[in-house]
């Protein structure tokens, strides 16, 4: 089992950060390796416990797919889901307001390197690449959230 802990502080209020980050249909906007995320049951806004999604993910040039089930969702506090299919993983996200207009997102990811990659490539190489991809995704999440806030400020809608 491989583990990642990622954290970013974003210039975006807690409620807006939570709503954007838990709308899994928007995840491909900020996670470049995530090629598809579509609702199977529920969806269409912030996810709720029991919602299911179909996903497709590119890891080192290989496409994996499967399903996500939301296992925990407490607005403004935490959000968790599990993946099944080509990659088995658990994601747990925690949210904390650090100021009225700032939020700290911390993501805890536990995953198994798919057997086909673990056998074909050095597991350490795969884990390092996945860590770099996840850091990039968190940077993109921060950029997207902050761009939405700036667009609201620019348009006078705050």
C-alpha positions in Angstrom: 0.0 0.0 0.0 1.3 3.4 -0.9 0.4 6.6 1.0 0.4 10.3 0.1 -0.4 13.3 2.3 -1.0 16.6 0.3 -1.9 20.0 1.7 -2.6 23.4 0.2 -3.9 26.7 1.5 -6.2 28.3 -1.0 -7.5 31.9 -1.2 -11.2 30.8 -1.3 -13.8 30.6 1.5 -14.4 27.2 3.2 -17.9 26.7 1.8 -16.9 27.4 -1.8 -13.8 25.3 -1.5 -15.8 22.3 -0.2 -18.5 22.7 -2.8 -16.0 22.8 -5.7 -13.7 20.0 -4.4 -16.5 17.6 -3.6 -18.3 18.1 -7.0 -16.4 15.1 -8.4 -17.7 15.7 -12.0 -15.4 18.8 -11.9 -12.3 16.8 -10.8 -10.9 16.3 -14.4 -10.7 20.1 -14.6 -7.9 20.1 -12.0 -6.5 16.5 -11.9 -4.8 16.2 -15.3 -4.5 12.4 -15.2 -8.2 11.9 -14.5 -9.7 11.5 -17.9 -13.4 10.8 -16.9 -15.6 11.2 -13.9 -19.3 10.6 -14.5 -22.1 10.0 -12.1 -23.6 6.5 -11.9 -25.9 7.2 -8.9 -26.3 10.7 -7.4 -23.8 13.4 -8.4 -24.5 16.8 -10.1 -23.0 19.0 -7.3 -21.3 18.3 -4.0 -21.2 14.6 -3.5 -23.1 12.8 -0.7 -22.5 9.5 1.1 -23.5 6.7 -1.2 -23.0 8.6 -4.5 -21.3 6.5 -7.2 -19.2 7.6 -10.1 -17.4 6.0 -13.0 -13.8 7.1 -13.5 -11.0 6.6 -16.0 -7.4 7.5 -15.0 -4.0 7.6 -16.9 -1.1 6.3 -14.8 2.2 6.2 -16.7 0.5 5.9 -20.1 -1.8 3.1 -19.0 -5.6 3.7 -18.7 -7.3 2.3 -15.6 -11.0 2.6 -14.9 -13.5 1.7 -12.2 -16.0 3.1 -9.7 -15.9 5.5 -6.8 -18.3 5.3 -3.8 -18.5 8.3 -1.5 -18.1 7.0 2.1 -18.1 10.3 4.1 -19.3 13.8 3.5 -19.5 16.5 6.3 -19.8 19.9 4.7 -16.9 22.2 5.5 -15.1 19.4 7.5 -14.3 16.2 5.6 -15.0 14.2 2.5 -13.9 10.6 1.7 -14.4 8.1 -1.0 -13.1 4.7 -2.2 -12.1 3.6 -5.7 -12.5 0.1 -7.1 -11.6 -1.4 -10.4 -8.2 -0.8 -12.0 -6.8 1.0 -9.0 -7.9 0.4 -5.4 -7.6 3.5 -3.2 -9.1 5.5 -0.4 -9.2 9.3 -0.4 -9.8 11.3 2.8 -9.9 15.1 2.5 -10.1 17.5 5.5 -11.0 21.2 5.2 -10.2 24.0 7.7 -10.9 27.7 7.4 -7.6 29.5 8.2 -9.2 32.9 7.6 -12.6 34.2 6.4 -11.3 33.9 2.8 -8.8 31.1 3.1 -9.1 27.3 3.4 -6.6 24.6 4.1 -7.2 21.3 2.2 -5.4 18.2 3.4 -5.7 15.0 1.3 -4.8 11.6 2.6 -4.5 9.0 -0.2 -3.8 5.3 0.2 -3.6 3.3 -2.9 -2.2 0.0 -4.4 0.1 0.3 -7.4 -1.7 -1.7 -10.1 -0.1 -5.2 -10.4 0.6 -4.7 -14.1 2.7 -1.5 -13.4 4.3 -2.9 -10.2 5.6 -5.9 -12.2 6.6 -4.0 -15.3 8.3 -1.0 -13.6 10.2 -0.3 -10.4 7.5 0.3 -7.7 9.6 3.2 -6.3 9.6 4.9 -9.7 5.8 4.5 -10.0 5.3 5.9 -6.5 7.5 8.9 -7.1 5.7 9.6 -10.4 2.3 9.3 -8.7 3.4 11.6 -5.9 4.5 14.2 -8.5 1.2 13.9 -10.4 -0.8 14.3 -7.1 1.2 17.4 -6.2 0.6 18.9 -9.6 -3.1 18.1 -9.2 -3.2 19.9 -5.9 -1.5 22.9 -7.5 -4.1 22.9 -10.3 -6.9 22.7 -7.7 -5.5 25.7 -5.9 -5.3 27.6 -9.3 -8.9 26.8 -10.3 -10.3 27.7 -6.9 -8.5 31.0 -6.8 -9.3 31.8 -10.4 -13.0 31.4 -9.6 -12.7 33.7 -6.6 -10.9 36.3 -8.7 -13.6 36.1 -11.4 -16.3 36.8 -8.8 -14.3 39.7 -7.4 -13.7 41.1 -10.9 -17.4 40.8 -11.8 -18.5 42.4 -8.5 -20.1 39.2 -7.2 -18.5 38.4 -3.9 
